Amino acid sequence: TTLSTGQSRVYKLTVGEGETLRVRLTTPSQDASNEVFIRYGAVPDGYNYDATYENPLQANQTAVIAYTQPGDYYVLIRGHSEPS
C-alpha cells in the first residue's frame, strides 16, 4: 500500500493464541517518518494500544505482540512525513 503525509490506515488481523505478531512498515525513502500501533479487540490510537513502534518517527518501523490472545488485532499506521 502507499501512505501520504498525514494519512492513516487501519488493518484487522485475526490470530490464534500464543503466536508472535510482528508488524513491519518499510519504505525506500529514508526521509519518511511513520508510526505503527497494535491493539487487541479495538482500533488503536496514540494513547490506547498494546504495542507501538520502536524508533520514534523513523522511516521503517516494527511493532510486536510477543504472545497473542485468540481473536482480532487492529493495526494503525500513520504517515507523518512522506516525501514524494
C-alpha positions in Angstrom: 0.0 0.0 0.0 1.0 3.6 -0.2 0.9 6.2 2.6 0.9 10.0 2.2 1.8 12.7 4.7 -0.9 12.9 7.3 -2.6 9.7 6.1 -3.6 6.8 8.4 -4.6 3.3 7.6 -6.2 0.6 9.8 -5.9 -3.2 9.3 -7.6 -6.0 11.1 -5.8 -9.3 11.7 -7.3 -12.5 13.2 -4.8 -14.6 15.1 -4.6 -17.7 17.3 -3.5 -17.9 20.9 0.2 -17.9 21.7 1.5 -16.5 18.4 4.0 -13.7 17.9 2.5 -10.9 16.0 5.1 -8.7 14.3 4.1 -5.8 12.1 6.8 -4.1 9.9 6.3 -1.0 7.9 9.0 -0.3 5.4 9.7 2.4 2.8 12.5 3.0 0.3 12.6 6.7 1.5 14.8 7.2 4.5 13.4 10.7 4.9 9.9 9.4 5.8 8.6 9.3 9.4 5.9 6.8 10.4 4.1 5.3 13.4 2.7 1.8 14.0 0.2 0.9 16.8 -1.4 -2.6 17.6 -4.4 -3.2 19.8 -6.4 -6.3 20.7 -10.1 -6.0 20.1 -10.3 -2.3 19.2 -8.7 0.2 16.9 -5.6 1.7 18.5 -4.7 5.4 18.7 -1.8 7.3 20.0 -2.9 6.7 23.7 -4.6 3.3 23.6 -2.5 0.4 22.2 -0.9 -2.9 23.2 2.3 -2.4 21.2 3.8 0.5 19.4 6.8 1.3 17.1 10.3 1.0 18.4 12.0 4.1 17.0 10.1 7.4 17.1 9.2 8.8 13.7 11.7 6.8 11.7 11.0 5.6 8.1 11.0 1.9 8.9 9.0 0.7 11.9 8.3 -2.5 13.8 5.7 -3.3 16.5 5.5 -6.7 18.3 3.0 -8.6 20.4 5.1 -11.4 21.9 2.2 -13.7 22.9 -1.2 -13.2 21.3 -4.7 -13.8 22.6 -7.0 -15.5 20.1 -9.1 -13.0 18.2 -8.8 -9.8 16.3 -5.9 -7.3 16.5 -6.1 -3.9 14.8 -3.1 -2.2 13.3 -2.9 1.6 12.8 -0.2 3.0 10.6 0.3 6.8 10.3 2.5 8.7 7.9 3.8 11.9 9.5 6.2 12.8 6.6 6.2 11.0 3.3 8.5 12.5 0.7 7.3 12.4 -2.9 
